[in-house]
Amino acid sequence: MNDASYSMVICCVQVYCRIRPLGATDEECCIEMISSTTIQLHAPDGIKANRNGEYKETQYSFKKVFGIQTSQIELFEDVAKALVDDLIHCKNGLLFTYGVTGSGKTFTMTGSPGEGGLLPRSLDMLFNSIGPLQAKRFVFRTDDKNGMEIQGQVDALLERQKRESNQQSTVPKTPSSKQKPDPEFADMISPEEACKCEGVDEDSCYSVFVSYIEIYNNYIYDLLEDMPIDPIRPKPPQSKILREDQNHNMYVSGCTEVEVKSTVEAFEVFWRGQKKRRIADTQLNRESSRSHSVFIVKLAQAPLDADGDHILQDKNQVTVSQLCLVDLAGSERTSRTKAEGSRLREAGNINQSLMTLRTCIEVLRENQMCGTNRMVPYRDSKVTHLFKNYFDGEGKVRMVVCVNPKADDYEETMLVMRFAELTQEVEVARPVDRPICSLAAGRRHRNQAFRDELSRRQEEHPGGSNNTGDGSVLNQLLDSLPALPACELVDPTDEQILPRLIEVLERRHRIRQMITEQYTRTANTLKSMLQEFDGHLMAKENFIHEQRGKLGEKDKIMFNQKNEMDRLEKKSKMLEYKIDILQKTTNIYEGDKRSLQQELESREQRLQRELSERKRMEARMQGMVSDTKHQWEKECERRVNAKQLEMQNKLWVKDEKLKQLKAIVSESNNSTTSEQQRPPDKPQRNSREKDQPRAPEKRSRSPLPTTGTPIRPHHRRSHSAGGQRWVDHKPLSNLDLDTVMQPIIPNAIKVSAASEKALSKSHKYVLTHQELASDGEIQTKLIKGDVFRTRGGGQAVQFTDIETLRQECPTVSSRKRRSSGDGPGQHDGNKMDWNDRENRVSCPHYCPSLIHLGWSKTAIRFCHDTCS
């Protein structure tokens, strides 16, 4: 194709819809034609019941809608006629049918006998328009690189003779238009329906080339390729590849291109390839196409020379345009077709290629509507890759959507409608070709008129001499000359006839010279006039050519300005849309801001009220605290005074009891006949413990009094008598009470102060602590715990138990009771019983005095062991 263009035309993809009749009259219909451009889809009752009325009635608009009564000629007039006209005027075109399987796509494209489809009618219109203007065979020749070459008349004649001799020896000769056509497609188009294009350039020669391919399982096969027949080992057809020519147009490399000279010959070539196309019988279509078929009509044209007799032998003057007629295979659901094996694979590849086409359309629409620059995935499928130039601005694109109105195809039809609606919004930039020949128009007509006049005159004077020129002009010249005298000589001595004859001949010679000179002068004058006219004509043509160039530049500038205006309009619309969105967002934010401000003000007011209320409460609470503090100070002072008085009374009572006990012991010792020797003196204790009897050194038995029955004490073995290593911590301030029940810890490390070195060698820890009880006695507490290592490398003690050791004389409590009743004199001082008791109570406790050593706070169970 010639890429020389001086302006572009923006047009949307034109989508048409054709509704096929129902197969049976009792079938449910889901499509209604509202107008000549709109259809409406009704959801079938079954789908409404299954989807709870989800589907509603939807309407779709097209360039034009063709109902079930539309004839093939009406469809061709509205859809394909303009594409054929563009083909003749050096513009490319793409027409494809789309729809679900069984919707009538192949019938729309091919037709049937008596009802030719879009393809045969396009071929018929093309040959009706350029029939007498076609060049002889092999004058145009393809160069296998999507280009075209021109041969001379002699070379073309030699190649024709060579091809004819080869065809006679191998295959039958290709039928010409004068032979009887094949009955299968003879009646496709009636003579009454024939049409032709107006405004065909008669100063050019044309030649038509056709090729037919199919895309099966995403592979391209040549349907016109002659394969050698091998009945023993038949070879499968070889797939073809796509290539890009020097003008960046896609073409099928190695594809067969046949030069045809008539509609019958072209359709015969199409029918030969149609028989090789892959079709199969499915549950939805008896002859379902299993591949996408592409019939390419390529028209080559070149201008005639200045004489209008021969084609210009200049390759740059050749213009090639093409029209692609595509019959896409129908989309189908395997759940309905019940396809298996190879049919299932075919259906998957068909659906995948159609999905890729849909994706490309969506990306193109997004790029044009939103101003994005996303890459269109043409290479994902052979169909989209082959026709990517058309969507990028190399021709007009039209689509015929075929639909089946039966209710079973409702869901598939709705998807097809959505795709068609999306396709209509895609804009395609189409180039307008610029005339490339500056020769004067009407060259063919003038040459033909000259030939006709020359033939007519030759027929009128068949015996005219070629040396004397035209016979009629010669006769007129002879009639204007003097008549010759009688030339008969009777006597050899006659001297009158010869001189008269010589005189007449000389006169005729002079007249002839005068005529010749006059003719020469007239011819020179006419020649100068013709040269002057040719100069003026060339000047006019140059001026027209310059004006056309300026007009092309102006058109290009206008086109660029129009594109810029369109771009700015789209940008303006986009900005207006964004401004609208921002305005709405701003209004929403302002509303939120006002509501938040109101809420903030209400919360501030509530906070001020709460602060004022809090201040009042603080003032009131401070008054209450001061009053309560004053009351408690008085109460504590009263309780302290009462407690001091009570403790003084208790101390006085104890002193009195000790004095009485001392007196009793002294009397009993004096009255005894055998006085036992008293033990050596012990270290002195305080005044309340000085005169009390001491316990023996052994712990295995309780001390026996001088009189009375001994009582065996029942006590539990100490927790500290385990087999683990202990640290026995006894401060230096502790006193030795010489009690019977004392802890004996074998293998213990005895320390007087806490030592980390000792803790590192032991597992248990015990602290002996002495304090003054409420009754004035000294009680000993054994605080025990477990030693464990810490993360920092030190040791920590977790306290687990406390044992409390107390000593108490049972007679004291009895004397307390008697002192209030019978008096102390009723007590038998010789009977003194010592009772050992052990009480254990558990409660949680923390040792705050050991926190400074880094030991963890744990729950400590108190066990109070009481010894009397």
C-alpha positions in Angstrom: 0.0 0.0 0.0 1.1 3.5 -0.7 1.8 5.4 2.5 1.7 8.9 0.9 -1.1 10.8 2.6 -1.6 14.5 3.2 -4.6 14.4 5.7 -6.4 12.1 8.0 -10.1 11.5 8.6 -11.2 10.4 12.1 -14.2 8.1 12.2 -15.6 5.6 14.6 -15.9 1.9 14.0 -19.4 1.5 12.4 -21.3 -1.5 13.9 -24.4 -2.9 12.2 -26.8 -5.6 13.6 -28.6 -8.2 11.7 -31.3 -10.4 13.2 -31.8 -13.9 11.7 -35.2 -15.5 11.6 -36.1 -18.1 14.2 -35.6 -21.8 13.3 -39.1 -22.7 14.5 -42.3 -20.6 14.9 -42.9 -22.0 18.4 -39.5 -20.9 19.8 -39.3 -18.2 22.4 -37.8 -14.9 21.1 -35.7 -12.7 23.3 -34.9 -9.8 20.9 -37.2 -7.1 19.8 -36.4 -4.5 17.1 -37.5 -1.1 18.5 -36.3 1.1 15.6 -34.0 1.1 12.7 -31.1 1.7 15.1 -32.2 0.1 18.4 -33.0 -3.4 19.6 -34.2 -4.6 23.0 -33.3 -7.8 24.8 -35.9 -9.5 27.0 -34.7 -12.0 29.6 -36.4 -15.4 29.1 -38.8 -16.6 31.7 -36.5 -19.4 32.8 -33.6 -17.1 33.5 -35.8 -14.7 35.4 -37.0 -17.5 37.6 -33.4 -18.8 38.2 -31.9 -15.3 38.8 -34.9 -13.9 40.8 -35.5 -11.2 38.2 -32.0 -10.0 38.1 -32.0 -9.4 34.4 -34.0 -6.5 33.1 -34.9 -5.4 29.6 -31.8 -3.7 28.0 -31.6 -1.7 24.8 -28.6 -1.4 22.5 -28.0 1.1 19.7 -26.2 0.5 16.4 -25.4 2.3 13.2 -28.3 0.4 11.7 -30.4 -2.6 12.6 -31.5 -5.1 9.9 -34.6 -7.2 10.7 -35.5 -10.6 9.6 -37.1 -9.3 6.4 -33.9 -7.5 5.2 -32.6 -8.8 1.8 -29.0 -9.3 0.9 -28.9 -6.4 -1.5 -30.2 -4.0 1.1 -27.5 -5.1 3.6 -24.8 -4.7 0.9 -26.0 -1.2 -0.1 -25.7 0.0 3.5 -22.6 -1.9 4.7 -20.2 -2.9 2.0 -20.8 -0.7 -1.0 -18.9 2.3 0.5 -16.0 0.0 1.3 -15.8 -1.1 -2.4 -15.9 2.5 -3.5 -13.0 3.3 -1.1 -11.1 0.3 -2.5 -11.3 1.7 -6.0 -10.2 5.2 -4.7 -7.1 3.8 -3.1 -8.4 3.4 0.5 -8.3 0.2 2.6 -11.2 -1.4 4.3 -12.0 -4.1 6.9 -15.4 -5.8 7.2 -16.0 -8.7 9.6 -19.0 -10.6 10.9 -19.2 -11.4 14.6 -21.7 -13.4 16.7 -22.4 -16.6 18.5 -22.4 -19.9 16.6 -25.4 -20.4 14.4 -26.3 -16.7 14.2 -25.9 -16.5 10.4 -22.4 -15.0 9.9 -21.4 -17.2 7.0 -24.7 -16.7 5.3 -24.3 -12.9 5.7 -20.7 -13.0 4.2 -21.1 -15.7 1.5 -24.9 -16.1 0.9 -26.6 -18.8 -1.1 -27.6 -19.4 -4.7 -30.0 -16.6 -5.6 -29.0 -14.6 -2.5 -25.4 -13.7 -2.7 -23.8 -12.3 0.4 -21.5 -9.4 1.0 -18.4 -11.1 -0.6 -19.8 -12.0 -4.1 -21.6 -8.6 -4.4 -18.4 -6.8 -3.5 -16.5 -8.7 -6.2 -19.3 -8.0 -8.7 -19.4 -4.3 -8.0 -15.6 -4.1 -8.3 -15.4 -5.8 -11.7 -18.4 -3.9 -13.0 -16.6 -0.7 -12.2 -13.1 -1.5 -13.6 -13.9 -4.1 -16.2 -12.9 -2.2 -19.3 -10.0 -0.5 -17.5 -8.1 -3.6 -16.5 -4.6 -4.2 -17.6 -3.6 -7.4 -19.3 -2.4 -10.4 -17.2 1.0 -10.3 -15.6 1.5 -6.6 -16.3 1.3 -6.2 -12.5 3.2 -8.7 -10.6 3.6 -9.2 -6.8 7.1 -9.1 -5.3 6.4 -11.4 -2.3 7.0 -8.5 0.0 3.5 -7.1 0.0 4.5 -4.8 -2.9 3.7 -4.6 -6.6 5.9 -4.4 -9.8 5.1 -3.4 -13.4 6.3 -5.4 -16.4 6.4 -4.3 -20.0 4.0 -5.5 -22.6 6.6 -7.9 -24.1 7.6 -9.4 -20.8 3.9 -9.8 -19.8 3.2 -11.6 -23.1 6.0 -14.0 -22.6 5.0 -14.8 -19.1 1.4 -15.3 -20.2 2.5 -17.8 -22.8 4.7 -19.6 -20.3 1.9 -19.9 -17.7 -0.6 -21.1 -20.3 1.8 -23.8 -21.5 2.5 -24.9 -17.9 -1.3 -25.0 -17.1 -2.1 -27.0 -20.2 0.5 -29.6 -19.1 -0.5 -29.8 -15.4 -3.9 -28.5 -14.6 -6.9 -27.2 -16.6 -6.8 -23.6 -17.7 -8.4 -21.1 -15.4 -11.8 -20.3 -16.9 -12.2 -16.9 -18.3 -15.3 -14.8 -18.0 -16.6 -16.0 -21.4 -16.7 -19.7 -20.2 -19.8 -21.1 -18.6 -19.8 -20.5 -14.8 -20.1 -23.2 -12.1 -23.7 -23.8 -11.3 -22.9 -23.7 -7.5 -22.4 -19.9 -7.7 -23.7 -19.0 -11.1 -26.9 -17.5 -9.8 -25.5 -15.7 -6.8 -26.3 -12.3 -8.2 -29.0 -11.5 -10.7 -28.3 -9.0 -13.5 -30.9 -6.6 -12.1 -29.1 -6.3 -8.8 -25.7 -5.4 -10.4 -24.2 -2.1 -9.4 -21.0 -0.2 -10.2 -19.0 2.6 -8.7 -19.1 6.2 -10.0 -16.1 8.4 -10.5 -13.6 5.8 -11.5 -10.3 7.2 -12.8 -10.3 6.2 -16.5 -6.6 7.3 -16.9 -5.4 4.4 -14.9 -5.1 0.7 -15.4 -6.3 -1.8 -12.8 -5.6 -5.4 -11.8 -7.2 -7.5 -9.0 -5.5 -10.1 -6.9 -7.2 -12.3 -4.3 -6.0 -14.5 -1.5 -7.8 -16.7 0.9 -6.5 -17.8 4.3 -7.9 -19.3 7.5 -6.7 -19.0 11.1 -7.2 -22.3 12.8 -6.0 -22.9 16.4 -4.1 -19.6 16.2 -2.2 -20.9 13.1 -2.5 -19.3 9.6 -3.1 -21.7 6.6 -3.3 -20.8 2.9 -6.5 -22.2 1.4 -5.3 -21.5 -2.2 -2.0 -23.3 -1.9 -1.7 -26.2 -4.3 -0.3 -29.1 -2.4 1.2 -32.1 -4.2 -1.1 -35.1 -3.9 0.5 -38.1 -2.3 -2.0 -40.9 -1.7 0.5 -43.0 0.3 1.9 -40.4 2.7 -0.2 -37.2 2.5 1.5 -34.1 4.0 -0.4 -31.8 6.3 -0.6 -28.1 5.2 2.2 -25.9 6.3 1.3 -22.8 8.5 2.3 -19.4 7.4 3.9 -16.6 9.3 3.1 -12.9 9.6 5.6 -10.3 8.5 5.8 -6.5 8.3 6.6 -4.7 5.1 8.6 -1.5 4.6 5.5 0.6 5.2 4.9 -1.2 8.6 1.9 -3.1 7.2 1.3 -6.7 8.3 0.9 -9.4 5.6 1.0 -13.2 5.4 4.4 -14.2 4.0 4.3 -16.8 1.2 0.5 -16.5 0.7 -0.8 -17.4 -2.7 -2.2 -14.3 -4.6 -4.2 -15.1 -7.7 -4.8 -12.5 -10.4 -8.5 -12.6 -11.5 -10.2 -10.7 -14.3 -13.9 -11.3 -13.6 -16.4 -11.9 -10.9 -16.9 -15.5 -11.8 -13.2 -16.2 -11.9 -12.7 -14.5 -8.5 -15.6 -16.4 -6.9 -14.4 -19.6 -8.4 -11.1 -19.1 -6.6 -13.0 -18.3 -3.4 -15.1 -21.4 -3.7 -12.0 -23.5 -4.3 -10.5 -22.3 -1.0 -13.9 -22.5 0.8 -14.0 -26.3 0.2 -10.7 -26.6 2.1 -12.0 -24.6 5.1 -12.5 -26.5 8.4 -16.1 -27.0 9.4 -17.8 -29.5 11.7 -21.1 -30.7 12.9 -22.0 -29.6 16.5 -25.2 -29.7 18.5 -25.8 -26.0 17.9 -24.8 -25.8 14.2 -24.7 -28.5 11.5 -22.0 -26.7 9.6 -20.1 -24.8 12.3 -17.0 -22.9 11.2 -14.0 -24.1 13.2 -11.7 -21.3 12.0 -11.6 -17.6 11.1 -11.6 -17.1 7.4 -10.0 -14.0 5.7 -10.7 -13.3 2.0 -8.3 -10.5 0.8 -9.1 -8.5 -2.3 -6.1 -6.4 -3.4 -6.4 -3.8 -6.1 -3.3 -2.5 -7.9 -3.6 0.6 -10.2 -1.1 2.7 -12.1 -1.6 5.8 -14.4 -1.2 5.8 -18.2 1.5 7.7 -19.9 0.9 11.1 -21.6 -0.3 9.5 -24.9 -2.8 7.4 -22.9 -1.6 4.2 -24.6 0.7 2.4 -22.1 1.2 2.2 -18.3 3.9 4.3 -16.8 6.9 2.0 -16.0 7.4 3.6 -12.6 7.1 1.4 -9.5 6.6 4.5 -7.3 3.4 5.4 -9.3 1.7 2.1 -8.4 -1.0 2.3 -5.7 -2.2 -0.8 -3.9 -5.4 -0.9 -1.8 -7.0 -3.9 -0.2 -10.3 -5.0 1.3 -10.4 -7.7 3.9 -13.6 -9.7 4.3 -13.5 -11.7 7.5 -15.9 -14.4 8.7 -15.1 -14.9 12.4 -15.9 -18.3 13.9 -18.7 -18.1 16.5 -18.2 -18.0 20.2 -19.7 -21.0 21.9 -20.0 -22.6 25.3 -18.8 -26.2 25.6 -21.6 -26.9 28.1 -24.0 -26.5 25.3 -22.1 -27.9 22.4 -20.9 -30.9 24.4 -17.5 -30.6 22.5 -14.8 -33.2 23.2 -11.3 -33.9 22.0 -10.2 -31.7 19.0 -13.6 -29.9 19.0 -13.0 -28.8 22.6 -9.5 -27.5 21.7 -10.9 -25.7 18.6 -13.6 -24.0 20.8 -11.0 -23.0 23.3 -8.8 -21.3 20.7 -11.8 -19.6 19.1 -13.0 -18.2 22.4 -9.4 -17.1 23.3 -8.9 -15.2 20.0 -12.3 -13.5 20.4 -11.4 -12.6 23.9 -8.1 -11.1 22.7 -10.0 -9.0 20.1 -12.3 -7.8 22.9 -9.3 -6.9 25.1 -7.7 -4.9 22.2 -10.9 -3.0 21.7 -11.2 -2.2 25.4 -7.6 -0.9 25.6 -8.0 1.2 22.4 -11.2 2.7 23.9 -9.4 3.4 27.3 -6.5 5.1 25.5 -8.8 7.3 23.5 -11.2 8.2 26.3 -8.9 8.6 29.2 -5.7 9.8 27.3 -3.6 6.9 28.5 -0.9 5.2 26.5 -1.4 1.5 27.4 0.1 -1.0 25.0 -2.6 -2.8 22.9 -2.0 -6.6 23.0 -2.3 -7.2 19.3 0.4 -10.0 19.3 -1.7 -12.2 21.7 -3.7 -13.5 18.7 -3.1 -13.9 15.0 -6.4 -12.3 14.2 -5.6 -9.0 16.0 -2.0 -9.0 14.9 -3.0 -9.3 11.2 -5.4 -6.4 11.4 -3.6 -4.1 13.8 -2.9 -1.6 11.0 -6.6 -1.0 10.4 -7.1 0.0 14.1 -3.9 2.1 14.0 -5.2 4.2 11.1 -4.8 2.4 7.8 -8.4 2.0 6.7 -12.1 2.0 7.5 -13.4 -0.7 9.9 -17.0 -2.0 9.8 -18.5 -4.8 11.8 -21.8 -6.8 11.3 -23.1 -8.3 14.5 -25.3 -11.3 13.7 -27.7 -12.4 16.4 -30.1 -15.3 16.9 -33.2 -14.2 18.7 -34.0 -17.6 20.3 -34.1 -17.6 24.1 -31.4 -20.3 24.4 -28.7 -17.9 23.2 -29.7 -15.0 25.5 -26.6 -14.9 27.7 -24.2 -15.3 24.8 -26.1 -12.7 22.8 -25.9 -10.2 25.7 -22.1 -10.6 25.8 -22.0 -10.0 22.0 -24.1 -6.8 22.5 -21.8 -5.5 25.1 -18.8 -6.0 22.9 -20.5 -4.3 20.0 -21.5 -1.4 22.1 -17.9 -1.0 23.3 -16.5 -1.3 19.7 -18.7 1.6 18.5 -16.8 4.0 20.8 -13.4 3.3 19.2 -12.1 5.9 16.8 -10.0 5.0 13.8 -7.8 7.5 11.9 -8.1 6.9 8.2 -5.7 8.4 5.7 -6.9 10.2 2.5 -4.6 9.4 -0.3 -3.1 12.2 -2.4 -3.0 12.1 -6.2 0.4 11.2 -7.3 0.1 11.8 -11.1 0.2 15.3 -12.5 -0.6 14.3 -16.2 -3.6 15.8 -17.9 -6.9 14.1 -17.4 -8.8 12.4 -20.3 -5.7 10.8 -21.8 -7.4 7.4 -22.4 -10.5 9.0 -23.9 -8.5 11.1 -26.4 -6.4 8.2 -27.4 -9.5 6.0 -27.9 -11.1 8.8 -29.9 -8.1 9.0 -32.2 -8.0 5.3 -32.7 -11.7 5.2 -33.5 -11.4 8.0 -36.1 -8.4 6.4 -37.7 -10.3 3.1 -38.0 -13.3 4.8 -39.4 -11.3 6.6 -42.1 -9.4 3.5 -43.0 -12.7 1.7 -43.5 -13.9 4.5 -45.7 -10.8 4.4 -48.0 -9.4 1.0 -47.8 -7.1 1.5 -51.0 -5.5 4.7 -49.8 -1.7 4.8 -50.2 0.3 5.1 -47.1 2.9 7.3 -49.0 0.5 10.0 -50.0 -1.4 10.1 -46.7 -5.1 10.5 -46.5 -7.0 9.6 -49.8 -9.6 12.3 -49.6 -7.1 15.1 -49.1 -5.0 13.8 -52.0 -8.1 13.8 -54.3 -8.9 17.4 -53.4 -5.4 18.4 -54.2 -5.5 16.7 -57.5 -8.7 18.3 -58.4 -7.3 21.8 -57.8 -4.4 21.2 -60.3 -4.7 22.1 -64.1 -6.1 19.3 -66.2 -3.6 17.3 -68.3 -4.0 17.6 -72.1 -4.4 14.7 -74.4 -1.1 12.8 -74.5 -1.7 10.5 -77.5 1.2 10.8 -80.1 0.3 9.8 -83.6 3.2 11.2 -85.5 6.8 11.0 -84.2 7.4 14.4 -85.7 4.6 16.0 -83.7 6.1 19.0 -81.8 2.9 20.5 -80.3 1.7 17.8 -77.9 5.0 17.4 -76.0 5.6 21.1 -75.4 2.0 21.5 -74.2 2.4 18.6 -71.9 5.7 19.9 -70.6 4.1 23.3 -70.0 1.2 21.8 -68.1 3.4 19.7 -66.0 5.6 22.6 -65.1 2.6 24.6 -64.1 1.3 21.8 -62.0 4.8 21.5 -60.4 4.7 25.2 -59.5 1.3 24.9 -58.0 2.4 21.9 -56.0 5.4 23.8 -54.7 3.2 26.7 -53.7 0.8 24.3 -51.9 3.7 22.6 -50.2 5.1 25.9 -49.0 1.7 27.0 -47.8 1.2 23.7 -46.1 4.6 24.0 -44.4 3.9 27.5 -43.3 0.5 26.5 -42.0 2.0 23.4 -40.2 4.7 25.6 -38.6 2.1 28.1 -37.5 -0.1 25.3 -36.1 3.0 23.7 -34.4 3.9 27.0 -32.8 0.4 27.4 -31.6 0.3 23.9 -30.3 3.6 24.5 -28.5 2.2 27.7 -27.0 -0.9 25.9 -25.9 1.2 23.1 -24.4 3.2 25.7 -22.5 0.1 27.4 -21.2 -1.3 24.0 -20.3 1.9 23.0 -18.4 1.9 26.3 -16.6 -1.7 25.8 -15.6 -1.0 22.3 -14.5 2.0 23.4 -12.5 -0.1 26.1 -10.9 -2.8 23.6 -10.1 -0.2 21.2 -8.7 1.2 24.0 -6.5 -2.2 25.0 -5.4 -3.0 21.4 -4.6 0.2 21.1 -2.6 -0.7 24.3 -0.7 -4.2 23.0 -0.2 -2.8 19.7 1.1 -0.6 21.7 3.5 -3.6 23.7 4.6 -5.6 20.6 5.1 -2.8 19.1 7.1 -2.6 22.2 9.3 -6.4 22.1 9.6 -6.3 18.4 10.5 -3.6 19.0 13.1 -5.5 21.9 14.5 -8.7 19.8 14.6 -6.8 17.0 16.3 -5.4 19.6 18.8 -8.9 21.0 19.3 -10.3 17.5 19.8 -7.5 16.7 22.3 -8.1 19.9 24.1 -11.8 19.3 24.2 -11.2 15.8 25.6 -8.8 17.3 28.1 -11.3 20.0 28.9 -14.0 17.4 29.4 -11.7 15.3 31.6 -10.7 18.4 33.6 -14.4 19.4 34.0 -15.1 15.9 35.1 -12.3 16.0 37.6 -13.3 19.4 38.8 -16.9 18.1 39.3 -15.5 15.2 41.3 -13.3 17.5 43.3 -16.2 19.9 43.9 -18.3 17.0 45.2 -15.5 15.8 47.3 -14.9 19.3 48.6 -18.6 19.6 49.5 -18.5 16.3 51.3 -15.3 17.4 53.2 -16.9 20.8 54.0 -20.0 19.0 55.4 -17.8 16.7 57.4 -15.8 19.7 58.6 -18.9 21.6 59.7 -20.2 18.5 61.5 -16.8 17.9 63.2 -16.7 21.6 64.2 -20.1 21.4 65.7 -19.2 18.2 67.5 -15.9 19.8 68.7 -17.8 22.9 70.0 -20.3 20.7 71.8 -17.5 18.6 73.3 -15.6 21.8 74.4 -18.7 23.0 76.1 -19.2 19.7 77.8 -15.5 19.7 78.8 -15.8 23.2 80.3 -18.9 22.0 82.2 -17.0 19.0 83.4 -14.0 21.1 84.4 -16.1 23.5 86.4 -17.9 20.5 88.0 -14.6 18.9 88.7 -13.3 22.1 90.4 -16.4 22.2 92.6 -15.9 18.6 93.4 -12.3 19.1 94.2 -13.1 22.0 96.5 -15.8 20.0 98.2 -13.5 16.9 98.5 -10.7 19.0 99.9 -13.1 20.2 102.6 -14.3 16.7 103.3 -10.7 15.4 103.3 -9.6 18.0 105.8 -12.6 17.3 108.0 -12.0 13.5 107.8 -8.3 14.0 108.4 -9.0 16.0 111.6 -11.5 13.4 112.8 -9.1 10.5 112.1 -6.2 12.3 113.8 -8.4 12.6 116.9 -9.5 9.0 116.6 -5.9 7.8 116.2 -4.8 9.8 119.2 -7.6 8.3 121.2 -6.8 4.7 120.0 -3.0 5.2 120.7 -3.7 6.3 124.2 -6.1 3.4 124.7 -3.6 0.9 123.3 -0.8 2.3 125.5 -3.0 2.0 128.5 -3.9 -1.6 127.6 -0.3 -2.5 127.0 0.7 -1.1 130.3 -2.0 -3.1 132.0 -0.9 -6.3 130.3 2.8 -5.7 131.3 1.7 -5.1 134.9 -0.4 -8.3 134.8 2.6 -10.3 133.4 4.9 -8.9 136.0 2.4 -9.9 138.7 2.1 -13.4 137.2 5.8 -13.8 137.1 6.2 -12.8 140.7 3.5 -15.3 141.7 5.1 -18.1 139.7 8.5 -17.3 141.3 6.9 -17.6 144.7 5.3 -20.9 143.9 8.5 -22.4 142.5 10.4 -21.2 145.6 7.9 -22.8 148.0 7.9 -26.1 146.1 11.6 -26.4 146.1 11.9 -25.8 149.9 9.3 -28.4 150.8 10.9 -31.2 148.7 13.0 -33.7 150.7 15.3 -34.6 147.7 16.4 -31.4 146.1 17.7 -31.8 142.6 20.8 -30.0 141.6 20.1 -27.0 139.6 21.6 -26.6 136.1 24.3 -24.1 135.5 23.3 -20.5 134.8 22.4 -19.4 131.3 22.9 -16.0 129.8 20.6 -13.4 131.2 17.4 -12.5 129.4 15.0 -9.7 129.9 13.0 -9.3 133.1 9.9 -11.1 131.8 11.9 -14.2 130.8 14.5 -14.3 133.6 12.6 -16.5 136.1 11.0 -18.9 133.6 12.2 -22.6 133.5 14.4 -23.5 130.6 14.0 -26.3 128.2 16.5 -29.2 128.0 19.1 -29.3 125.3 17.8 -32.3 123.5 15.0 -31.9 121.0 13.9 -35.5 120.9 11.9 -35.2 124.1 10.0 -32.5 126.0 11.3 -31.4 129.4 9.8 -33.3 132.3 8.5 -31.3 135.3 9.3 -32.4 138.8 5.7 -33.5 139.3 3.0 -34.5 137.0 2.6 -36.8 133.9 4.7 -36.0 130.9 2.8 -35.2 127.6 4.2 -36.4 124.3 4.1 -33.5 121.8 2.9 -34.1 118.2 4.6 -32.0 115.7 5.4 -32.0 112.0 8.9 -32.4 110.7 10.3 -29.1 109.6 10.4 -28.2 105.9 14.0 -27.4 106.2 15.1 -31.0 106.8 15.4 -31.8 103.1 18.4 -33.2 101.2 19.2 -30.1 99.3 22.0 -27.5 100.1 20.8 -24.7 102.3 21.9 -21.2 103.3 21.2 -20.7 107.0 21.1 -16.9 107.6 21.1 -16.0 111.3 21.7 -12.4 112.2 24.1 -11.6 115.1 21.3 -9.8 116.9 19.3 -13.1 117.5 19.1 -14.6 121.0 19.4 -18.3 121.8 16.1 -19.3 123.5 17.1 -23.0 124.2 13.7 -24.2 123.0 13.0 -27.9 122.3 11.9 -27.4 118.7 14.8 -25.9 116.8 15.6 -26.4 113.1 18.6 -28.6 112.4 19.7 -28.2 108.8 22.5 -30.6 107.8 25.2 -29.5 105.3 24.0 -25.9 105.6 26.1 -22.9 104.9 25.7 -20.7 108.0 26.0 -16.9 107.4 25.2 -13.9 109.5 24.6 -11.6 106.5 23.2 -12.3 103.0 26.1 -13.3 100.6 25.8 -13.8 96.9 28.7 -16.3 97.0 26.8 -18.5 99.4 23.6 -18.3 97.4 25.5 -19.4 94.2 26.4 -22.7 96.0 22.9 -23.6 97.4 19.4 -24.4 96.3 17.4 -23.3 99.4 17.5 -20.3 101.7 16.3 -19.8 105.3 16.3 -16.6 107.4 15.9 -16.8 111.2 14.1 -13.7 112.4 13.1 -12.8 116.0 10.5 -10.2 117.0 8.4 -9.3 120.0 4.9 -10.7 120.0 1.8 -8.8 121.2 1.8 -10.7 124.5 5.4 -9.7 125.3 7.0 -13.0 124.3 9.8 -13.4 121.7 8.7 -15.4 118.7 11.1 -16.8 116.1 10.2 -16.9 112.3 11.9 -19.1 109.8 11.5 -17.4 106.4 12.3 -20.0 103.6 12.6 -19.7 99.9 14.1 -21.2 96.7 17.3 -19.9 95.1 17.4 -19.5 91.3 19.6 -17.8 88.8 18.6 -14.6 87.0 19.2 -13.5 83.4 21.8 -11.0 84.5 24.0 -13.8 86.1 23.0 -13.2 89.7 20.9 -15.1 92.2 17.4 -14.4 93.3 15.3 -15.9 96.1 11.6 -16.7 95.8 10.0 -17.0 99.3 7.7 -20.0 99.7 7.1 -20.6 103.4 7.3 -19.1 106.9 7.4 -21.1 110.1 6.7 -19.3 113.4 8.1 -20.7 116.7 6.5 -19.5 120.0 6.7 -20.7 123.6 3.8 -20.4 126.1 3.2 -21.7 129.6 -0.3 -23.3 129.9 -0.7 -22.3 133.5 -0.5 -18.7 132.6 -3.8 -18.8 130.6 -5.5 -20.8 133.4 -4.2 -18.3 136.0 -5.6 -15.5 133.9 -9.0 -17.1 134.0 -8.7 -17.8 137.7 -7.4 -14.4 138.6 -10.8 -13.0 137.6 -12.6 -15.7 139.6 -11.0 -17.8 142.4 -7.6 -16.0 142.6 -4.1 -17.2 142.2 -4.0 -19.1 145.5 -6.1 -22.0 144.1 -3.5 -23.1 141.6 -1.3 -26.0 142.4 2.2 -24.8 141.8 3.7 -28.3 141.8 1.9 -29.3 138.7 3.3 -27.5 135.8 2.5 -29.0 132.3 4.4 -27.9 129.2 2.5 -28.5 125.9 4.1 -28.4 122.4 1.7 -27.3 119.7 2.1 -26.5 116.0 -0.2 -24.3 113.9 0.2 -23.6 110.3 -1.6 -20.8 108.3 -1.0 -19.9 104.7 -1.4 -16.4 103.3 0.3 -14.3 100.5 3.2 -12.2 101.7 6.0 -10.1 100.2 9.3 -9.5 101.9 10.0 -5.8 101.3 13.3 -5.9 103.3 15.0 -8.0 100.6 13.9 -6.2 97.5 17.1 -4.2 97.4 19.0 -7.4 96.7 17.2 -7.7 93.3 15.0 -10.6 94.3 11.6 -10.9 92.7 8.4 -10.4 94.6 6.5 -13.7 94.9 3.6 -15.1 96.9 4.8 -16.5 100.2 2.8 -18.9 102.2 3.0 -18.3 106.0 3.1 -21.4 108.2 2.9 -20.5 111.9 4.4 -23.2 114.2 3.5 -22.6 117.8 5.6 -24.3 120.5 4.6 -24.2 124.2 
